[in-house]
């Protein structure tokens, strides 16, 4: 084994000045890793975040990755916040710059007084640095070349080495990282030993050579995590589907939703295999395309199974005609839409909330669909199960509207809860006994004023309760008809059913300001963490806002009441066209001038800083 190299001054031989002001913070900073996709950095960076979490300090990591297999830039941003802020803050306090291709942009992103950690194996000219940041160079490549001979090992373990060095510099306990390795490689002692060795290479080097470059950023043990769990929204939604009674999933791979179906399969193998005979009590089909997948789900829903598909915006576009069939034929279907940047194929690995209108009115003709907007993995779990109930009760498609930020990033959230005595609500399903007793059955007949008809499942009765399912018009008894009055009856009944849905969906969450105000803000979904922090910051500035977090469409009465109480309402969303604002105007007849759009759509998750600046700038223009 070759000798481990010593540290050398960065900046082309120029040592960093101790006079440079530095950011100082304990358990409250943002660190960002700039890597190359396919370099094996993702697991090391996640290990770093989990180590801080294990020390009782909340973290909120986000993986920013390209839509290719390998070779392009990737970033991993970790927000450390003892106060528990889960949204992106904006700005970077420390950059771990491991990608020469993005060096200039990564260095420029640092806050003044921030820290740059980089591989100093190859000297860089002073022009590559800034005068207002502190630079920490470590010859990572040289260290790994001296210890490892296999090229792939050199690449992979370089990531672990820098985690070890950062642990010493930031005050993260190496024993915590070792314990995480032990859990990850249990039963794989060879892998465990090699990773621990790489970790200690970094730790030992930092202790010996980097102690003279103390960081103002530090991690200290706390007890602020509590009983919260760390999970991504796609896994949470998949588990919600299992607990919600789904037995059929049909899907076609598409970023960022593919891991929903993959997680559903893992959970089904654990919970839906008959222990007596080993038979699967579920069906999961990877279809040839999105059209086939939604067709299978519609067929399963018609047949009485609880079924869902997972997709993203382009998939929704391809599924539109089947969605219209399910709406008009009144078949329960659940669609999990993990939104991404668009239109067309857009930015497959970036996040947006830009499918709101396309889902609310999906398909041709007059359609309106139920949308649910979870704010975190906990609500992904709850709303996935609720969507299956609502689809059955309302006999209609129901959309779970998540996005890449929630779906593919791990986040702290409340533990999942489930009442084992909870019964699935299948809605108005007529039994064989009721049919045998002579009960009148009109498949599309409104019998009690809520717009929801009764249905039967195939095989319920040998001679009674059958009906034609078709996408063309019919009368209340499912008999083919092109009479105008029959069509109007059905379409108006569907509107009545949609109004009923507003009483069944998750209700909005109200947060009143400390003082009475005629200003309000509406937000939903993944904007929630940033909004919670932004509201605190606005309060500190003396800007009082009542806030309403939407959780569903159709809008419950509380939404119209909130709008009526405020002269001006900001609508915060992550798309270009203000789609939620348009939906509020269209559905509730609100004067558009009273709704102020706050729009963020660059593909990155919205930040509290952005919200505060946008609302503050708008109010500053208002006459006193």
C-alpha positions as CSV (number, residue, x, y, z in Angstrom):
1,X,0.0,0.0,0.0
2,X,1.4,3.4,-0.9
3,X,1.7,6.2,1.6
4,X,-1.3,8.4,2.1
5,X,-0.5,11.9,0.7
6,X,-0.4,14.9,3.0
7,X,-2.6,18.0,2.5
8,X,-1.5,20.7,0.2
9,X,-2.6,24.3,0.1
10,X,-5.5,24.9,-2.3
11,X,-6.0,27.7,-4.8
12,X,-2.8,27.0,-6.8
13,X,-0.5,27.1,-3.8
14,X,-2.3,30.0,-2.0
15,X,-3.5,29.1,1.4
16,X,-7.0,30.4,2.4
17,X,-6.9,33.6,4.5
18,X,-8.2,33.4,8.1
19,X,-9.5,36.9,7.6
20,X,-12.3,35.7,5.3
21,X,-15.6,36.0,7.2
22,X,-17.3,32.7,7.5
23,X,-20.9,31.5,8.1
24,X,-21.3,30.1,11.6
25,X,-24.3,28.0,12.4
26,X,-25.1,24.9,14.5
27,X,-27.7,22.5,13.2
28,X,-29.0,25.0,10.7
29,X,-27.3,25.1,7.3
30,X,-27.5,23.8,3.7
31,X,-24.8,21.6,2.2
32,X,-24.8,20.6,-1.4
33,X,-22.9,17.8,-3.2
34,X,-22.1,18.2,-6.8
35,X,-21.2,14.9,-8.4
36,X,-21.3,13.0,-11.7
37,X,-24.3,10.7,-12.3
38,X,-23.3,7.1,-12.2
39,X,-20.3,7.7,-9.9
40,X,-21.8,5.9,-6.9
41,X,-22.2,9.1,-5.0
42,X,-25.9,8.8,-4.3
43,X,-25.7,6.2,-1.6
44,X,-22.8,8.0,0.1
45,X,-24.6,11.3,0.2
46,X,-27.7,9.6,1.5
47,X,-25.5,8.0,4.2
48,X,-24.3,11.5,5.2
49,X,-27.9,12.8,5.6
50,X,-29.0,9.8,7.6
51,X,-26.1,10.1,10.0
52,X,-27.2,13.6,10.9
53,X,-30.7,12.4,11.3
54,X,-29.5,9.6,13.7
55,X,-27.9,12.4,15.8
56,X,-31.4,13.7,16.4
57,X,-31.2,16.6,14.0
58,X,-33.9,16.9,11.3
59,X,-32.7,16.9,7.7
60,X,-34.5,17.4,4.4
61,X,-32.5,16.0,1.5
62,X,-33.2,16.4,-2.2
63,X,-31.7,14.5,-5.1
64,X,-31.4,16.6,-8.3
65,X,-30.4,14.2,-11.1
66,X,-30.4,14.3,-14.9
67,X,-32.6,12.2,-17.2
68,X,-29.8,10.1,-18.5
69,X,-28.1,6.9,-17.2
70,X,-24.7,8.3,-16.3
71,X,-22.1,11.0,-17.1
72,X,-24.2,14.1,-16.6
73,X,-24.1,16.3,-13.5
74,X,-26.1,15.4,-10.4
75,X,-26.6,17.2,-7.1
76,X,-27.7,16.2,-3.6
77,X,-28.8,19.0,-1.4
78,X,-29.2,18.4,2.4
79,X,-30.9,21.0,4.5
80,X,-30.0,20.6,8.2
81,X,-32.7,22.3,10.4
82,X,-33.1,21.7,14.1
83,X,-36.3,23.8,13.8
84,X,-37.6,21.1,11.5
85,X,-38.0,23.1,8.3
86,X,-38.6,20.5,5.5
87,X,-38.7,22.9,2.5
88,X,-35.8,24.1,0.5
89,X,-34.4,27.2,2.0
90,X,-32.5,28.6,-1.0
91,X,-28.8,29.2,-1.1
92,X,-25.9,26.9,-0.2
93,X,-23.6,27.3,2.8
94,X,-21.2,24.5,1.9
95,X,-20.5,23.0,-1.5
96,X,-18.8,19.6,-1.9
97,X,-17.6,20.1,-5.5
98,X,-16.7,16.8,-7.1
99,X,-17.7,17.6,-10.7
100,X,-15.3,19.7,-12.8
101,X,-18.0,20.3,-15.5
102,X,-20.1,22.3,-13.1
103,X,-17.4,23.8,-11.0
104,X,-17.9,27.5,-11.9
105,X,-21.7,27.3,-11.4
106,X,-21.3,25.4,-8.1
107,X,-18.8,27.9,-6.7
108,X,-21.0,30.8,-7.7
109,X,-23.9,29.3,-5.9
110,X,-22.2,29.5,-2.5
111,X,-23.4,32.2,0.0
112,X,-20.7,34.8,1.0
113,X,-18.7,33.3,3.9
114,X,-19.6,29.8,2.8
115,X,-17.3,26.8,2.4
116,X,-16.0,25.0,-0.6
117,X,-14.7,21.4,-0.1
118,X,-13.0,19.9,-3.2
119,X,-10.6,17.3,-4.5
120,X,-7.2,19.1,-4.5
121,X,-5.3,16.3,-6.2
122,X,-5.0,18.5,-9.3
123,X,-4.1,22.1,-8.5
124,X,-6.4,24.8,-9.7
125,X,-5.6,28.4,-10.5
126,X,-6.7,31.2,-8.2
127,X,-9.3,32.4,-10.8
128,X,-11.3,29.2,-10.0
129,X,-12.0,30.4,-6.4
130,X,-13.8,33.3,-4.7
131,X,-12.3,35.8,-2.2
132,X,-15.4,35.6,0.0
133,X,-15.5,31.9,0.7
134,X,-13.3,29.5,2.7
135,X,-11.7,26.7,0.7
136,X,-10.9,23.2,2.0
137,X,-8.9,21.0,-0.3
138,X,-8.3,17.3,0.2
139,X,-6.5,15.1,-2.4
140,X,-9.2,12.5,-2.6
141,X,-8.2,11.0,-5.9
142,X,-4.6,10.7,-4.8
143,X,-5.6,9.1,-1.5
144,X,-7.8,6.5,-3.2
145,X,-5.1,5.8,-5.9
146,X,-2.6,5.1,-3.1
147,X,-4.9,2.6,-1.3
148,X,-7.1,1.0,-4.0
149,X,-6.0,-0.6,-7.3
150,X,-9.3,-1.4,-8.9
151,X,-10.6,1.7,-10.9
152,X,-14.2,1.1,-9.8
153,X,-13.2,0.9,-6.2
154,X,-11.2,4.1,-6.5
155,X,-14.3,5.8,-7.8
156,X,-16.8,4.4,-5.3
157,X,-14.7,4.7,-2.2
158,X,-13.7,8.3,-2.9
159,X,-17.3,9.2,-2.0
160,X,-17.0,7.4,1.4
161,X,-13.7,9.0,2.1
162,X,-15.1,12.5,1.7
163,X,-18.0,11.5,4.0
164,X,-15.5,10.5,6.6
165,X,-13.6,13.8,6.3
166,X,-16.9,15.8,6.5
167,X,-17.9,13.9,9.6
168,X,-14.8,15.2,11.4
169,X,-15.1,18.7,10.0
170,X,-18.8,19.1,10.8
171,X,-18.9,17.2,14.1
172,X,-20.8,14.1,12.9
173,X,-20.0,11.1,15.0
174,X,-18.2,8.5,12.9
175,X,-19.7,5.7,15.1
176,X,-23.1,6.7,13.8
177,X,-21.9,6.3,10.2
178,X,-20.4,2.9,11.1
179,X,-23.7,1.8,12.6
180,X,-25.5,2.7,9.4
181,X,-22.9,0.7,7.5
182,X,-23.6,-2.3,9.8
183,X,-27.3,-2.1,9.0
184,X,-26.8,-1.7,5.3
185,X,-24.3,-4.5,4.9
186,X,-25.6,-7.0,7.6
187,X,-24.4,-10.4,6.6
188,X,-22.0,-9.0,4.0
189,X,-18.9,-8.6,6.1
190,X,-16.5,-8.0,3.3
191,X,-18.5,-5.0,2.0
192,X,-18.9,-3.7,5.5
193,X,-15.1,-3.9,6.3
194,X,-14.2,-2.1,3.0
195,X,-16.6,0.7,3.5
196,X,-15.6,1.2,7.2
197,X,-11.9,1.3,6.0
198,X,-12.7,4.1,3.4
199,X,-14.6,6.0,6.1
200,X,-11.6,5.9,8.4
201,X,-9.3,7.0,5.6
202,X,-11.3,10.2,5.4
203,X,-11.7,10.6,9.2
204,X,-7.9,10.1,9.9
205,X,-6.9,12.4,7.1
206,X,-9.2,15.2,8.3
207,X,-8.0,14.8,11.9
208,X,-4.3,15.0,10.9
209,X,-4.4,17.6,8.1
210,X,-7.6,19.6,8.2
211,X,-8.0,20.5,11.8
212,X,-6.3,23.9,11.1
213,X,-9.3,24.8,8.9
214,X,-12.2,24.8,11.4
215,X,-15.7,25.1,10.0
216,X,-18.3,27.4,11.4
217,X,-20.9,24.9,10.4
218,X,-21.4,22.2,13.1
219,X,-23.7,19.3,13.9
220,X,-24.5,18.7,17.5
221,X,-26.7,16.0,19.0
222,X,-30.3,17.0,19.6
223,X,-33.6,15.3,20.2
224,X,-35.8,16.9,17.5
225,X,-36.7,14.0,15.3
226,X,-39.0,12.3,17.8
227,X,-41.0,9.4,16.4
228,X,-41.1,10.7,12.9
229,X,-40.2,8.3,10.0
230,X,-38.0,9.0,7.0
231,X,-39.6,7.8,3.8
232,X,-40.3,8.9,0.2
233,X,-43.8,9.7,-1.1
234,X,-43.8,7.0,-3.8
235,X,-43.2,4.2,-1.3
236,X,-45.8,5.8,1.1
237,X,-48.4,5.9,-1.7
238,X,-47.7,2.3,-2.6
239,X,-48.2,1.2,1.0
240,X,-51.4,3.2,1.2
241,X,-52.7,1.3,-1.8
242,X,-51.9,-2.0,-0.1
243,X,-53.7,-0.9,3.1
244,X,-56.5,0.6,1.1
245,X,-57.3,-2.7,-0.5
246,X,-55.8,-2.5,-4.0
247,X,-55.2,-5.9,-5.5
248,X,-54.6,-4.9,-9.1
249,X,-52.0,-2.5,-10.5
250,X,-51.2,-2.0,-14.2
251,X,-48.5,0.5,-15.2
252,X,-46.0,1.5,-17.8
253,X,-42.5,2.7,-16.6
254,X,-42.2,6.5,-16.6
255,X,-40.1,8.8,-14.4
256,X,-40.8,9.8,-11.7
257,X,-43.6,7.4,-10.9
258,X,-42.1,4.0,-11.6
259,X,-41.1,3.3,-8.1
260,X,-44.7,3.5,-7.0
261,X,-45.5,0.2,-8.8
262,X,-42.1,-1.3,-7.8
263,X,-42.8,-0.5,-4.1
264,X,-46.3,-1.9,-4.4
265,X,-44.9,-5.1,-5.7
266,X,-42.5,-5.4,-2.8
267,X,-45.2,-4.7,-0.3
268,X,-47.6,-7.1,-1.9
269,X,-45.0,-9.9,-1.7
270,X,-44.9,-9.2,2.0
271,X,-48.6,-8.7,2.7
272,X,-50.6,-10.2,-0.1
273,X,-49.2,-13.8,-0.4
274,X,-51.4,-16.4,1.1
275,X,-49.4,-18.0,3.9
276,X,-51.3,-21.3,3.6
277,X,-50.5,-22.0,-0.1
278,X,-48.1,-19.4,-1.2
279,X,-50.4,-18.0,-3.8
280,X,-50.3,-14.3,-4.7
281,X,-53.5,-12.4,-3.9
282,X,-52.6,-9.6,-6.2
283,X,-52.0,-8.9,-9.9
284,X,-49.4,-6.5,-11.1
285,X,-48.9,-6.0,-14.9
286,X,-46.3,-4.0,-16.6
287,X,-48.2,-3.2,-19.7
288,X,-46.9,-2.4,-23.2
289,X,-47.9,1.3,-22.9
290,X,-50.0,3.7,-20.9
291,X,-53.2,3.0,-22.9
292,X,-53.0,-0.7,-22.1
293,X,-52.3,-0.1,-18.4
294,X,-55.3,2.2,-17.9
295,X,-57.5,-0.1,-19.9
296,X,-56.6,-3.0,-17.6
297,X,-57.3,-0.9,-14.5
298,X,-60.7,0.2,-15.9
299,X,-61.5,-3.4,-16.6
300,X,-60.5,-4.5,-13.1
301,X,-62.5,-1.7,-11.6
302,X,-65.6,-2.6,-13.5
303,X,-65.1,-6.2,-12.3
304,X,-65.1,-5.1,-8.7
305,X,-61.3,-5.1,-7.9
306,X,-59.7,-2.1,-6.3
307,X,-57.2,-1.1,-9.0
308,X,-54.8,1.7,-9.7
309,X,-52.1,2.9,-12.1
310,X,-49.1,5.1,-11.5
311,X,-47.9,7.5,-14.2
312,X,-46.8,11.1,-14.9
313,X,-48.1,13.9,-17.2
314,X,-47.3,12.3,-20.6
315,X,-49.0,9.1,-19.4
316,X,-52.1,11.1,-18.4
317,X,-52.3,12.5,-21.9
318,X,-52.2,9.0,-23.4
319,X,-54.8,7.7,-21.0
320,X,-57.3,10.5,-21.6
321,X,-59.9,8.6,-23.7
322,X,-60.0,5.7,-21.2
323,X,-60.3,8.2,-18.3
324,X,-63.3,9.7,-20.1
325,X,-64.8,6.2,-20.5
326,X,-64.4,5.5,-16.8
327,X,-66.0,8.9,-16.0
328,X,-69.0,8.4,-18.2
329,X,-69.5,4.7,-17.6
330,X,-68.9,5.4,-13.9
331,X,-66.2,2.9,-13.1
332,X,-63.9,3.2,-10.1
333,X,-60.3,3.9,-11.1
334,X,-57.4,5.4,-9.0
335,X,-54.6,7.2,-10.8
336,X,-51.4,8.2,-9.0
337,X,-49.9,11.1,-11.0
338,X,-46.3,11.9,-9.9
339,X,-46.0,15.2,-11.7
340,X,-42.8,16.4,-13.5
341,X,-41.8,19.3,-15.7
342,X,-43.6,19.5,-19.1
343,X,-45.1,19.8,-21.6
344,X,-44.2,16.9,-24.0
345,X,-41.6,14.9,-22.3
346,X,-40.3,18.1,-20.7
347,X,-37.9,17.7,-17.8
348,X,-38.5,14.1,-16.6
349,X,-36.3,14.4,-13.5
350,X,-37.5,17.8,-12.4
351,X,-40.6,18.7,-10.3
352,X,-43.7,20.8,-11.1
353,X,-47.4,21.0,-10.3
354,X,-48.4,21.5,-13.9
355,X,-50.9,18.7,-14.5
356,X,-53.7,20.3,-12.5
357,X,-56.0,21.4,-15.3
358,X,-55.2,18.4,-17.5
359,X,-56.3,16.0,-14.8
360,X,-59.2,18.1,-13.5
361,X,-60.8,18.0,-16.9
362,X,-59.1,15.0,-18.5
363,X,-60.6,13.5,-21.6
364,X,-62.9,15.1,-24.2
365,X,-66.3,16.6,-23.6
366,X,-67.6,17.7,-20.3
367,X,-65.7,16.0,-17.6
368,X,-64.6,16.8,-14.0
369,X,-62.5,14.6,-11.9
370,X,-61.6,14.3,-8.2
371,X,-58.0,15.4,-7.3
372,X,-56.3,14.8,-4.0
373,X,-53.2,16.9,-3.1
374,X,-51.0,15.3,-0.4
375,X,-48.3,17.5,1.3
376,X,-45.9,14.8,2.4
377,X,-45.3,11.0,2.5
378,X,-47.7,10.7,5.4
379,X,-50.6,12.2,3.4
380,X,-49.4,10.1,0.3
381,X,-50.2,7.1,2.5
382,X,-53.5,8.4,3.8
383,X,-54.7,9.8,0.5
384,X,-53.8,6.7,-1.5
385,X,-56.1,4.6,0.7
386,X,-58.7,7.4,0.7
387,X,-58.6,7.6,-3.1
388,X,-59.5,3.9,-3.4
389,X,-62.5,4.4,-1.1
390,X,-63.6,7.6,-3.0
391,X,-63.3,5.9,-6.3
392,X,-65.7,3.1,-5.1
393,X,-68.1,5.5,-3.4
394,X,-68.3,7.9,-6.3
395,X,-67.8,5.3,-9.0
396,X,-65.4,7.6,-10.9
397,X,-61.7,8.2,-11.6
398,X,-59.8,9.7,-8.6
399,X,-56.3,11.3,-9.0
400,X,-53.7,11.3,-6.4
401,X,-51.6,14.4,-7.4
402,X,-48.1,14.1,-6.0
403,X,-44.9,15.2,-7.8
404,X,-41.2,14.4,-8.0
405,X,-40.3,16.4,-5.0
406,X,-42.6,14.4,-2.7
407,X,-42.4,11.2,-4.6
408,X,-38.7,10.6,-5.0
409,X,-37.2,12.4,-2.1
410,X,-37.1,11.0,1.5
411,X,-38.7,13.2,4.1
412,X,-39.4,13.2,7.7
413,X,-43.1,12.8,8.4
414,X,-45.6,11.6,11.0
415,X,-45.7,7.7,11.3
416,X,-48.4,6.0,9.3
417,X,-51.4,4.9,11.2
418,X,-54.1,2.4,10.3
419,X,-57.2,1.2,12.2
420,X,-57.5,-2.5,11.7
421,X,-61.2,-2.3,12.3
422,X,-61.6,0.0,9.3
423,X,-63.8,-1.5,6.6
424,X,-63.4,-0.6,3.0
425,X,-66.3,1.6,1.7
426,X,-67.5,0.0,-1.5
427,X,-70.3,2.5,-1.9
428,X,-73.6,1.7,-3.5
429,X,-73.3,-2.0,-4.6
430,X,-76.6,-3.8,-4.8
431,X,-76.5,-7.4,-3.5
432,X,-78.1,-10.6,-4.8
433,X,-80.5,-10.5,-1.9
434,X,-81.7,-7.0,-2.7
435,X,-82.1,-8.0,-6.4
436,X,-84.0,-11.1,-5.5
437,X,-86.3,-9.1,-3.3
438,X,-87.3,-7.1,-6.3
439,X,-85.5,-3.9,-5.6
440,X,-85.6,-1.6,-8.6
441,X,-82.2,-1.4,-10.3
442,X,-81.4,1.4,-12.7
443,X,-77.6,1.4,-13.3
444,X,-77.6,5.2,-14.0
445,X,-80.6,6.2,-11.9
446,X,-80.3,8.8,-9.1
447,X,-82.5,7.4,-6.3
448,X,-81.6,9.6,-3.4
449,X,-80.5,13.0,-4.8
450,X,-76.7,12.7,-4.3
451,X,-76.1,11.8,-8.0
452,X,-74.6,8.5,-7.2
453,X,-76.4,5.5,-8.8
454,X,-76.4,1.9,-7.6
455,X,-74.2,-0.6,-9.3
456,X,-73.9,-4.4,-9.4
457,X,-70.7,-6.4,-9.8
458,X,-70.4,-9.2,-12.5
459,X,-71.9,-12.5,-11.3
460,X,-73.9,-11.0,-8.5
461,X,-77.2,-12.7,-9.6
462,X,-77.8,-15.3,-12.2
463,X,-80.6,-13.4,-13.9
464,X,-81.0,-10.0,-12.4
465,X,-78.9,-6.9,-12.1
466,X,-77.1,-7.1,-15.4
467,X,-76.6,-4.0,-17.6
468,X,-74.7,-2.9,-20.7
469,X,-71.5,-0.9,-19.9
470,X,-70.8,1.5,-22.8
471,X,-69.2,4.8,-23.5
472,X,-72.1,6.0,-25.6
473,X,-75.3,7.6,-24.2
474,X,-78.0,5.7,-22.5
475,X,-81.0,6.2,-20.2
476,X,-81.1,5.6,-16.5
477,X,-81.5,1.9,-17.0
478,X,-78.4,1.6,-19.2
479,X,-80.4,1.2,-22.4
480,X,-78.8,2.8,-25.5
481,X,-80.3,6.2,-26.2
482,X,-79.4,9.3,-28.2
483,X,-82.4,11.3,-26.9
484,X,-81.4,14.7,-25.7
485,X,-83.3,14.4,-22.4
486,X,-81.5,11.2,-21.5
487,X,-78.1,12.7,-22.2
488,X,-79.0,15.8,-20.2
489,X,-80.3,13.7,-17.3
490,X,-77.0,11.8,-17.1
491,X,-74.7,14.9,-17.4
492,X,-76.6,16.9,-14.8
493,X,-76.6,13.9,-12.5
494,X,-72.8,13.6,-12.9
495,X,-72.6,17.3,-11.8
496,X,-74.7,16.5,-8.8
497,X,-72.4,13.6,-8.0
498,X,-69.4,16.0,-8.3
499,X,-71.0,18.3,-5.8
500,X,-71.5,15.4,-3.4
501,X,-67.8,14.6,-3.8
502,X,-66.9,18.0,-2.3
503,X,-68.4,16.8,1.0
504,X,-66.4,13.5,0.9
505,X,-62.9,14.6,0.0
506,X,-60.2,15.7,2.5
507,X,-61.1,19.2,3.8
508,X,-58.7,22.1,3.5
509,X,-56.4,23.1,6.4
510,X,-56.8,26.7,7.8
511,X,-54.1,28.7,9.5
512,X,-55.2,32.1,10.9
513,X,-52.7,34.9,11.3
514,X,-52.1,36.3,14.8
515,X,-54.0,39.5,13.8
516,X,-57.1,40.1,11.7
517,X,-56.2,40.6,8.1
518,X,-57.8,40.9,4.7
519,X,-54.9,39.2,3.0
520,X,-54.9,35.4,2.4
521,X,-52.7,32.8,0.7
522,X,-53.7,29.5,-0.8
523,X,-51.3,26.7,-1.4
524,X,-51.2,22.9,-1.8
525,X,-49.1,19.8,-2.1
526,X,-45.4,20.0,-2.2
527,X,-45.4,23.8,-1.7
528,X,-46.4,23.2,1.9
529,X,-43.0,22.9,3.7
530,X,-41.7,26.1,2.1
531,X,-45.0,27.9,2.8
532,X,-44.9,27.0,6.5
533,X,-41.5,28.6,6.8
534,X,-42.4,31.5,4.6
535,X,-45.4,32.3,6.8
536,X,-43.2,32.5,9.8
537,X,-40.8,34.8,7.9
538,X,-43.6,37.0,6.7
539,X,-44.9,37.3,10.3
540,X,-41.5,38.5,11.4
541,X,-41.7,41.2,8.8
542,X,-45.1,42.2,10.1
543,X,-47.0,40.8,7.0
544,X,-50.1,39.0,8.3
545,X,-51.6,36.4,6.1
546,X,-54.4,33.9,6.7
547,X,-53.4,30.6,5.0
548,X,-55.5,27.8,3.5
549,X,-53.9,24.6,2.3
550,X,-56.0,22.9,-0.3
551,X,-56.2,19.1,-0.1
552,X,-58.7,18.3,-2.8
553,X,-60.8,19.2,-5.8
554,X,-63.8,19.7,-6.0
555,X,-63.4,22.5,-3.6
556,X,-65.3,22.1,-0.4
557,X,-67.4,25.1,0.8
558,X,-64.7,26.3,3.1
559,X,-62.6,27.4,0.1
560,X,-65.3,29.8,-1.2
561,X,-65.8,31.0,2.3
562,X,-62.1,31.7,2.7
563,X,-62.0,33.6,-0.6
564,X,-65.0,35.7,0.4
565,X,-63.4,36.8,3.6
566,X,-60.3,38.2,2.0
567,X,-59.9,41.2,-0.3
568,X,-56.7,39.7,-1.9
569,X,-55.5,36.1,-1.9
570,X,-52.1,34.9,-3.1
571,X,-52.1,31.6,-4.9
572,X,-48.8,29.8,-4.6
573,X,-48.1,27.0,-7.1
574,X,-45.3,25.5,-9.2
575,X,-46.3,26.0,-12.8
576,X,-46.2,28.8,-15.4
577,X,-49.8,29.4,-16.0
578,X,-51.3,29.6,-12.5
579,X,-53.4,26.5,-13.1
580,X,-54.8,26.3,-9.5
581,X,-55.7,30.0,-9.8
582,X,-57.5,29.3,-13.0
583,X,-59.4,26.4,-11.4
584,X,-60.5,28.6,-8.5
585,X,-61.7,31.3,-10.9
586,X,-63.5,28.8,-13.2
587,X,-65.2,26.7,-10.5
588,X,-66.0,29.4,-7.9
589,X,-66.6,32.4,-10.1
590,X,-64.0,34.5,-8.3
591,X,-62.9,37.9,-9.7
592,X,-59.4,37.1,-11.1
593,X,-58.1,40.4,-9.9
594,X,-58.5,39.3,-6.3
595,X,-56.2,36.2,-6.8
596,X,-52.5,37.1,-7.1
597,X,-50.4,34.4,-8.7
598,X,-47.1,33.4,-7.1
599,X,-45.5,31.1,-9.6
600,X,-42.3,29.0,-9.5
601,X,-41.6,26.7,-12.4
602,X,-37.8,26.2,-13.0
603,X,-38.0,22.5,-12.1
604,X,-36.5,22.9,-8.6
605,X,-38.7,22.8,-5.5
606,X,-40.0,26.1,-4.4
607,X,-38.2,27.9,-1.5
608,X,-39.4,29.9,1.4
609,X,-37.1,32.7,0.2
610,X,-38.9,32.8,-3.1
611,X,-42.3,33.0,-1.6
612,X,-41.3,35.7,0.9
613,X,-39.7,37.8,-1.8
614,X,-42.6,37.4,-4.3
615,X,-45.3,38.3,-1.7
616,X,-43.2,41.1,-0.2
617,X,-42.4,42.6,-3.6
618,X,-46.1,42.6,-4.6
619,X,-47.2,44.3,-1.4
620,X,-44.4,46.9,-1.7
621,X,-45.9,48.1,-5.0
622,X,-49.3,48.6,-3.4
623,X,-50.3,52.1,-2.4
624,X,-50.0,52.7,1.4
